[in-house]
């Protein structure tokens, strides 16, 4: 099933819109994640697709047919919530077959389809147990089986893993992705967990304050964020930033230290003006750490080691450059001491974001500049129609 949202908004009385002029499409069989912080409008969007909330304006289309006035039960959807919402007085089999019973499916077919769904989520050995006798992960598997037993054209997942512990979340991510691919069901998932989004999705739509910020594959969003919000929201640890300004000779002046460093071009830089305020940004793995003072270059950023955090294979070094704290990865062989003077060398992969608009002015050489397009793979202009 192909899903399209055309200029959809949702407003509650006199409040600011929860969702503003949202346009996107999901191709048949894809898993698309709507990602963003609490209150950004992602769950409201999912509930409008489900038919639980009517849109204030705009159209929702399933396979090209407008469904704004179609009841949830007639939309061919399956839905899984954060809470598994199983009936405690029914065993696993009866919970799975319950929607089929409501649909008037004959008992023999109900049993066959329910047992098949239980087999898909590896719950065949637990059919006689009640929800209180299951673990959290097992209850979510039953909830997924209950959603897919109807053979829906669209599966909606509303933070389905947020109530599980870390190990269970990892296992359930794999299970959901395997099942979705096996069945070929178009799936839309809502989450605020970037690890879930990056590991499970064909495409990710990032929202903030009711507006779509960017849409693309996980790799595209991670390597080529359209703006500072997307860049800062994706990635652990978060992206580093140093406040700076543009000088007419093609250099950046770092606010904290006054140091100037040259910039190696990039789309959008020709329009910059003297004194324009920007963020110089890079991820912890995108720079080189120089510990030998004899190897420092004039263009290296100078700082001092504040602390060193052991992460297993590597160490995460906390560095102060002026009044700004940043984090950079170092391998285990590096000799590092607190308060040691250190240099950071910018490689090709660093970013410049306008401080006022948040727009990405320079993308890493490997990432490429996203094209502004109404139907392309890497659009990022608000209010455009995004196609997955």
N, C-alpha and C positions, 0 to 999 in steps of 0.2 A: 504493500500500500504506500502510495506517495502522499506526503503531507505538505500542505502549503499554508503559510500564514501571510496574508496580504494586508499590510498597514493596520495591524491589530493593536488596539489600545484598551486598557481597562482602568476605569476611574470609579472611585467610591465617593459619591455625593460631592462635597466641596473640597475633598482632599486632592493633593497632587496625584497625577496618574501613577498607578503601580506598574503599568507597562505602557510604553510610549511608542507608537508607530512602528511596531515590530513586523518585519517582513523576512521570512526565511522559508526554505523548502528542504525536505528530507526525502532522499530517493528510496525506492522500494528496497527493503532488505538491509538498510544501513542502521547503525547504532550511533545516534547523535546525543551528545551530552550538553545540557544547558548548565553552565558553571558560573558561579558568582557568590558573593558574600550574602549573609542573611539580609532579607529585605530588598533584594535587588529585583524581584519580580519573577524569578524562575519558577517557583511553585504555582504562582498565579497563572503563568503561561501554560503550565502543564494541565491545570484544572480547566482552563478555557478549551484546550484541545480535547479534554475528556468530556466536555459538555456540562461540567458541574457549575462553572461560572460562565455566564454569557459575556461576550466581548462588548465593550461600550461602542466601539466602532471597528471597522475592518471585517475581513472575511476569513474563515477557516475552511479549507478544501481538503477532502479526502479523495484521491484519485480524480481530481478535477471537479468534484461535486461539492457544492456549498453545503456545510453541515451546521451552520449557526443555530438553526432551530430544530436540529435533530436531537432527540433525547439520548442520554448516555448509554442506555441499554440497547439502542439501535445503531450505535457507532462502530460495532465490531472491535471493541477494545478490551484488553486485559490490563489490570492495574495492580501494582504491588506498592504498598506503603512502607514507611519507616517501621511502623508497628505491624507485625504480621496479621493481626486482626482475625485470628482463627476462632472458630466456635469452640469454647472449652468443653462443652458437653458432647461433642462429636469426635469420633476417631479420625485418623488421617484420611482414610478412604472416603468417609462421608463428607469431610471438609472439602476434599478435591472435587467430588461429584456434585456438591451443592448447587453451583451455578447451572450445571446441566439439568438438574432436577427442575430448577426454576424456568428453564427454557423448554421444558416438556419433552426432553429426550427420553426415549424408552429405556427401561431399567437395564436391559442387557447391554445396550450400547453405552450407557452411562458407566457401567462397571468396566467395560473393555477400555474405554477412553481414559478413565480415571487411573486404572492400573498402568496403562501406557505412560501417562503423564508422570506418575510416581516413579516409574522405571527411569524416565529421562533425568529426573533430579536425584536419582539414587536413593529413593525412599521406599523401595518395594518391601524391605524387611520390617517396616514400621507401620504398616497399614492399620493395625489394630490398636496402636497406641493413641492416647489423647494428647493434645498440645502440652499439658502440664508435665508429661513424661518425656518431652523432647528438649534438646538444647536450643539455644537461640538460632544457630545456623540451620538446624533441622527444621525449625518452625518457618524460617524464611524460605527454605526449599519447598515446603508444603504450600506456602503462599504463592510461590512462582508456579508450581504445578497447577494450582487452582486458577491462576490467571491464564495459563496457556492451554488448559484443557478445553476451553471454549473455541480453540483454533482462531484466535483473533487476527485481524489484519494489522493491528498496532498494539504494541506492548508499552505501557507507561510505567516508569519506575521512579517513585518519589523518595529519594534518599533511602534506598532499600537496605543499605549496609551500616548506617550511622550508629545503630544501637548495638552492633557487634564489637567484640574485642579485635585487636590488631590481627591476630593469626586467623581468626574466622573471616575477617574482611578480605584478607588476601585469598583465602580458599574460595570464598563466594564470588569474588571478582572473576576468577577463572571459570567457575561453574556457570555464571550468568553469560559470560562471553561465549563459552562453548555451546551452551544451549541456544543462544540467539543465532549463532552461525549455523548450527545444525538445523534449526527450524526455518531460518531465513525470514524471521519476523522483523519488520520495521520496528525499531525501538527508540524511544526518547527517554533519557534518564536525566533527572535533576539531582545535582549534588553541589556541595560547597568544598568537597575534598578533591584537590587537584590531582592527587595520586590516582584516585579512581578514574577521573576523567582522562588523564594521560595514558593510562594503561589499558583502558577498555574501549575507547571510542574510535569510530571511523572519522568523525568530525566533532569539533567542540565549538559551541557558541558561548562566548563570554559576555555576561550581562553585568551592568552596574547601574544602580538608581533607575531601574526600569528601562534602560536603553541597551541595545545590542552594541557592543564595543568592537568585536571582531569575530570572525568565523573562519575555520580552516582545519586542517589535520593537526593532530597534537604536535608533530614536528614543526609545522609551519608557525604555529602560535608560539612555540618555545623559542625558535630561532629567529623569528621575524615578527615580534610584537608590534602592533600598529601604534600603540600609545603607551604612556607610562603606567596606566592602570593595569593593562594586560601584562606588561613586563614585570611589574612588581608583584602581581597576583600569582603568576606561574613560576614555579621553581623553588626548591628548598636546598640550601638556604636562599633567602630572597636576594634579588639583584642588588648589588652595591650601587650607591649613587654619590657623586661629588658635585656640589654646586659650582657652576662656572659661568663665564660670560664669553662672548665671541668678540674677537678683535679683527680689525680689517685686514691684517696681514695673514689671515688664515690660521690663527692660533686660538687656543682656549686658555683663558686665565682662570686658574683654580681659586675659588673665593677664599678658602681657608688659609692658603699658603702664598698666594700671589704668583705661583709658578706658572709659566706659559709653556704649552706643548702644542706642536703642530698637528693638524688633522689631515688625514689622507683621503680627502674628497668624500664623495657620496652624494646621492640624489637629494636635492632639497637644500644643500648648503649654499648654493649660489644666491639664494634669496635672503640670506641672513644679513642682519645689520649690526653695526658697531654697538657693542654693549648688550646685545640680546642675551637674556638670562636663560640658561639651559642646565640640564642635568647630564653629566658624563656618567654613563652607567655600564656595568659589566658584571657578569656572573662570576662566582668564586673560582671557577675552573678556566676562565677565559683570559687570564693574565699570567705572566711569568713572575716568579718570586726570585729576587736577586739578593743573596745574603752576603756575598763578598764585596766589601766597600770598594775595592779596586776595580770592580766590574760595573760600577754605577755609571749610567749615562746621564747627560744633562736633561734628556727628555723623560727619564724615569720619574715616577712619583715617589717621593721620600716619606717614610713614616717610621714608627717604632712599634715593636711587638708589645701588645697589651696582655695577651694570654694565648695559650695553645690548647686546642680541644682535640682529644684523641677520638677518631671516628671508626677505627678498625683498620682498613687498608691505608688510610691517609690521616693527615692531621689538618684540622681547620684552624688557621691562624687568624686571630683577631688583631687588627692593626689600626693604629690611630694616625690619621693624616690631618694635621691641625686639630680641629675639634671634632672631626668626623670619624666614626668607627666603621671599618669595613672588614670583610671576611674573605680569605683567600686560601685555597687548598695548597698544601705542601706534602711532598712524599716523605716517607719515614726516614730517609737518609739525611734530610736537611738538619743541620745543627741550628737550633733556635733557642734563644733565651729571652726572658722578659726584659723589656726596655731596650732590646737590641735594635740598632738602626738597620733599616731594611729598605729595599727599593722594589717597586712594582712596575713591571714593563708591560705596556699595552701591546697586545698582539693585534691581528686584523679584526678580531671579533669584539668590538665595543660599540656602544650606542650613544646617540645624542638625542635627548628629548627636550622639546621646548617647555620651559617651566610653566608658562601660562596655559597653553593649549594641551600640553601633554603629547603632542604629535611626535612620532619617531622621525627624526631628520636624517639619520644615517643608520643603515643596516649593515650587519657583518658581511664580509665578502662572500662567505659561504651561504648566507641566507638569501641574498638577493632582495631587491626592492619589491614589495607587494604592489600589484597593479590595482588601481581604482577601477572597479568594474561592477556592473549591476548583476553579472552572472558568473564572474570568474571565481577561481579557487581561493584567492587571497584578498577579498574586498575588506575595507575597513572604514569606509565613510558612513557615518550614522545616517539612518533613514534610506539607505539603499536597499535593494531587494537582493538578499543573499541566497545563493543556490548551493546546495551541498552536492 
